[in-house]
Amino acid sequence: MKKLLASTALMGALVISGSSFAETKFGGNIENTWTSQESMVSGTATKDSKDAIGNDIEITVSHTKELDNGWKFVGAFAIDESANGSIDTSRANIQLSKDGITLQIGSEGIQGAEYYPIPTVADISCDLPGLGSTCDYGKSLNDSQALGLAVAVPGGVIEALYAPDASSGDAASDSNIDNQARLGTAATANYLSTSTAQPVNLGAGAEVAYKFKALEGALTGHVAAHQAGAREGVLDHGDQSAKSASLQYNFGTVKVGAGRLLSKGAKDATSTTDREVTTDSFGITLAASDDLSLGVQYKESSSDEWTSDEKVTAVSAAYNFGGVGFSLTYAQNENDGGTTSKDQELVVFRTKTAF
């Protein structure tokens, strides 16, 4: 790895040698998580307890260069390695900016949309493993290959993000071009691979998002729409769609926010009809000191196919221990998946450090 970084840095130095200003930065983070999860159905002997430790390692590279025409160029990517041994490029993008305008192609970078952008000091409840089914169709636009535009306006910045549909998006990208031979005609697009009988991920689907950020960070608003292609492992009713909106305000040491997600998609691979889910999320965080932060989140979801509303409450605390972050979250899920008295409790302890 040291040889790889050294050679990469050397190539960067060779590339930037003729520029008036250029800079290449290397960084990353190491994240370790311990999770304790307990699930049970009231009135029965069914009880399932799980404990696990996992880690996530990420290496980041960014290159900034002032172009001769006055534009600023930024290229960035991250290499991600998880505990199961998989290594991939978790995000990559390039940007051009000048006079308050930023253009981007790639993933992340311009944070165009998150489905649950309510304030939190640790992971949002949707990201906690195994905590309810209301996140089945919540997909971040930042994970998609997209076109982005950010424009500075009086009082803030307006951002827009657009991801093409699967026919011209992920399935046709350089890294996925070999999948096209297996997809065949459009009639097979939502089915398993015709040659390997394995699920094929067709990409993000058509997605759009808009976001406003105040210059001082006081007010953030967001609206987004998402239409996905085939979901892996779902045969006929694989199409998904979602619309979301949220608003967040920063009072300084206190942040409050609320959001709503409307999603529609197949319940599972055998479904013949779609289900609709409405999820309302609320959050508040407090900076108790320079190092200690506290947060509470609440999420309630209802569906046309559920017998009860699913309710999730999460309480979190995070502490900055001299450059290393520690967070502890307790979450309770009532009526998991809309099933009455099917409950979960979750405790998550996490450490994270950046370098």
Salt bridges, closest charged atoms under 4 A:
GLU31 OE2 - ARG350 NE 3.66
GLU31 OE1 - LYS352 NZ 3.65
GLU38 OE1 - LYS47 NZ 3.79
ASP48 OD2 - LYS50 NZ 3.82
GLU58 OE2 - ARG91 NH1 2.79
GLU108 OE1 - ARG91 NE 3.50
ASP123 OD2 - ARG350 NH1 2.47
ASP136 OD2 - ARG275 NH2 2.68
GLU159 OE2 - LYS213 NZ 3.25
GLU207 OE2 - HIS226 NE2 3.03
ASP274 OD1 - HIS237 ND1 3.74
ASP280 OD1 - ARG260 NE 2.65
